[in-house]
Amino acid sequence: MNDVTLVPNNSLITATPEEGRQLAVKMARLIIKFTQPDEEKRNQLRDVYGNDAMMLIAVGQTVALEFATIAAANNYWRKEDKTDG
């Protein structure tokens, strides 16, 4: 079908929440590339969603869902939290 790797390095495991958030953004971008493989069309659409508040909110929600999945895979970085308390 489409030659896009949807899970970079085939892993959701990250060292920190910040790395997890960055991975979530990357994964959200990859699903857009997978859904619309035509780069020229994606560039045209950026002008549309870049000026539409509801579409930008939807992008934020997509990243949040990806981040929730990554956080769960990392057990919410509890190893780090156990040393704090």
Secondary structure, 3 states (H helix, E strand, C coil): CCCCCCCHHHCCCCCCHHHHHHHHHHHHHHHHHHHCCCHHHHHHHHHHHCCCHHHHHHHHHHHHHHHHHHHHHCHHHHHHHHHHC
